[in-house]
Amino acid sequence: MARFQLDISDDRLKEIEELMALTNTATKKEFVNCAITLLKWAIRQRQLGKSVASYDDQTDKIKELAMPILDAVRSEEDQQRSDTG
């Protein structure tokens, strides 16, 4: 098994611990694994040319997630165009 270590600010650690408490996440390992799963899903949606967003069914409003890491993901269609162009 590999070991993964990083340096983060005290504020960021506190934020992680608060999120862990909100979600009843027992360990930081579990938290990171869940975060990776969510990010993998979001990346795949972008690769498929889809937006990642939340929908408020009470107001019928959609709010797209804005994250530079997702902005960097090209759709498979865009990749094919650049590969053949």
Helices and strands as residue ranges (DSSP letters): H 10-22, H 28-47, E 53-56, E 61-64, H 68-71, H 76-84
